[in-house]
Amino acid sequence: MYQQSLKVQPSEVTVLKATGKVGLPSEPNCLNQLAHVHRLRDSEMNYNEHQFMLNMELMRNREGLCVPLKMGMERFAARQMGRLPFLPSSNLMDDVLTGRLDSIGFEDFMNLPENSEQMRQPHAVVEKSFGIY
C-alpha cells in the first residue's frame, strides 16, 4: 500500500497587503512580500501545526478515525474559548492539548508582540469591539 508523505509547501503571495505602518519581520507587508524569503522561515512558522497534523495522521492509521477526530474537536473547542477584548489570550488550553506546554521556544522568551502584556482602557476596548465608540 502506497502512503503519501506530508510535506510543508511554501505559500505563494497572491495579493500585496499595503499598510502605512512599519511592521515586524513576521508581519505581511509589501517589502516582506517582495523580498527574498528563505523557505526555512515558512517551515519554521508552520512547524507546530505540521507536527500536529503528522501525529493525527499516524494516530488515524494506527487507531482509526475516532481518536484524531475527538482530539481535533477538543482543540477546536479550546480555541473558541476567549477572554475579554482587552485581555489577550495565552492559548494555554491549546498548548496543553498539543503537548507544547512543557517546551520552551523562541517565542516564549523573546516577547513577540502577540505575547506582550498590554494594559488598555477596558471600557474603550469593549466599546470599540461593539462598534459604539
C-alpha positions in Angstrom: 0.0 0.0 0.0 1.5 3.3 -1.1 1.3 6.1 1.6 1.7 9.7 0.5 4.1 11.7 2.6 3.1 15.1 4.1 5.3 18.0 3.2 5.2 21.6 4.1 4.6 23.6 0.9 5.7 27.3 0.8 2.7 29.6 0.5 2.5 31.9 -2.5 1.6 35.5 -2.1 -1.2 36.5 -4.4 -2.2 40.0 -3.2 0.2 42.6 -1.7 -1.0 43.9 1.6 0.0 47.5 1.8 -0.2 49.2 5.1 1.1 52.6 6.2 2.9 51.4 9.4 6.3 49.9 9.9 5.9 46.2 10.6 7.9 43.4 12.2 9.7 40.8 10.0 6.9 38.3 10.6 4.1 40.7 9.5 3.0 40.7 5.9 3.8 44.0 4.2 4.9 44.9 0.7 8.6 44.8 1.4 8.5 41.5 3.1 6.3 40.0 0.4 8.6 41.2 -2.4 11.9 40.4 -0.7 13.5 37.1 -0.9 12.2 34.8 1.8 14.0 31.6 2.7 11.9 28.5 2.7 13.1 27.6 6.2 11.2 30.6 7.6 7.9 29.3 6.3 8.7 25.8 7.5 9.5 27.1 11.0 6.3 29.3 11.1 4.2 26.2 10.4 6.3 23.7 12.4 3.8 23.1 15.3 0.8 22.8 13.0 2.7 20.4 10.8 3.8 18.2 13.7 0.2 18.1 15.0 -1.1 17.0 11.5 1.6 14.3 11.3 0.7 13.0 14.7 -3.0 12.9 13.8 -2.2 11.1 10.5 -0.2 8.5 12.4 -2.9 8.1 15.0 -5.5 7.7 12.3 -3.5 4.9 10.7 -2.9 3.1 13.9 -6.1 3.7 16.0 -8.8 4.7 13.4 -10.6 7.9 12.8 -12.3 8.3 16.2 -9.3 9.4 18.3 -7.9 12.1 15.9 -11.5 13.4 15.3 -12.0 13.7 19.1 -8.7 15.4 19.6 -9.4 17.8 16.7 -12.8 18.7 18.2 -11.3 19.3 21.6 -8.7 21.6 20.1 -11.3 23.4 18.1 -13.4 23.9 21.3 -10.3 25.1 23.2 -9.5 27.7 20.6 -13.1 29.0 20.7 -12.7 30.0 24.4 -11.8 33.6 24.7 -11.2 36.4 27.1 -12.5 39.9 27.2 -11.2 42.0 24.2 -8.7 43.9 26.3 -7.1 40.7 27.7 -5.0 38.8 25.1 -5.4 35.0 25.2 -2.4 32.9 26.3 -3.7 29.8 24.4 -2.9 27.7 27.4 -5.6 25.1 26.6 -4.3 24.7 23.1 -0.8 24.2 24.3 -1.9 21.6 26.8 -3.8 19.6 24.2 -1.0 19.7 21.6 1.8 19.0 24.2 3.6 22.3 23.7 3.1 23.2 27.4 6.4 21.8 28.6 8.6 23.1 25.7 10.4 26.5 25.8 10.8 28.0 22.4 12.0 31.3 20.9 8.5 32.9 21.2 8.5 32.2 25.0 11.4 34.5 26.0 11.8 37.0 23.1 8.5 38.7 23.8 6.8 38.7 20.5 4.0 41.3 20.0 1.2 38.8 20.4 2.6 37.7 23.8 3.3 41.2 25.2 1.4 42.5 28.2 -0.9 45.3 27.3 -2.8 47.5 29.7 -5.5 49.4 27.9 -8.7 51.1 29.0 -11.2 48.2 29.3 -14.3 50.3 28.6 -12.8 51.9 25.5 -11.7 48.5 24.1 -15.1 46.9 24.7 -16.9 49.9 23.2 -14.7 49.7 20.1 -15.3 45.9 19.7 -19.1 46.5 19.8 -18.8 49.5 17.4 -20.1 52.0 20.0 -17.0 54.4 20.1 
